[in-house]
């Protein structure tokens, strides 16, 4: 069900006209309805597949000791901090760039450090050297970063050294922004994972096929840490985010404006302008007061255009946005002709920007089979606003019926649903007890 369909149905159910409630206000009701439904049914369910994306936490006191023999990048044994600025959740490419900058600062100006996005390994290339030696840093203020980067201490008699997959680069997986709770458990390559205590995952030091998981603050950790990409399947509870509608609008081609900026209009003067909203053109006029800042002029324009469009400053430009949130939403600005044109009088105005059409065809953030519940709840809110208590109560009753249907359906699919949510509870019987 689209946003437009939902609002139309709710208007019919509540006997509310567009003059009784604007589309923009109706969208707010839709947002409230989606959240209320999600809470009343203890969270909505969503399916997703997560991918591994190696991430690293780097600190300025993490270091390696590197020696390069021969060639233009020769370097005596030196402790090198792997970054100049501490950072969290860095990609392998970002870490490679930081390490390359750090090593080059020590002298090897053409040495390169790269990260393979397919093999998940770092490579240090001395270009024309004969050997590269990596060691634990000797300075007592440094932490050894060899394991973090997947390198082992030792000497490579070649121009480059490539590490292994860093053990903990896939330690954490970011969960979706709307994640609330996993149900019933994630699956790795088709096999369900077992929930385990978080301390097990703090520094596992081993990699392989995961068998356990833990979740904290929308981060999932797997154990053992995976060293290859497999199918990570997740069903989870979520609360839908607000529906953001895009109404048609047009800007005036200005820049750097604030509400305090002077418009260039004269005080106590009448100005005219035309707005075509949803294909209907109307000429409006305002008479300025003693203040001619954009704040004052916009207030006058919004009063004049109430219910049709809204004027505002967006990204430094004067914007006119349609109050219609349907797929017909559109705005076209034009010069006033009855008297002095407002737009041509604005300081630095030359031409309008291209108009942007409205978009209202996106589906609601909820499964189609439960969209009726949203429409009933929106109708309930609309009827309350109209003081139609009987209509409101009827729509709320329909809404409650949809909730019950959803809960029963979920109970049939998920045996972990609380027993009191089943229509009938059958007590367990011990056959060894006397009757």
FENLIN-V356075 format. One line per field, one symbol per residue. burial: # if it has 16 or more other ideal C-beta (glycine too) atoms within 10 Angstrom, else .. A space follows every 10 residues. Layout:
burial=???
This chain:
burial=#.#####.## #.##.#.... ####.##.## #.######.# #.####...# .#.###.##. .########. #.#.#..### ###......# .#.####### .###.#.#.. #####....# ##.###..#. #####.#... .#..###### #....#..## ########## ###.#..### .##..#.#.. ..#....... #..#..#..# .####....# ###.###... .#######.# ..#.#.#### ####..#... #.#.#..... ########.. ...###.#.. .#.#.##### ##.##..### #.#....### ######..## ###..#...# ###..#..#. .#...#.#.# ...###...# ########## ####...#.. ##.###.##. .##..##..# #......... .......... .....
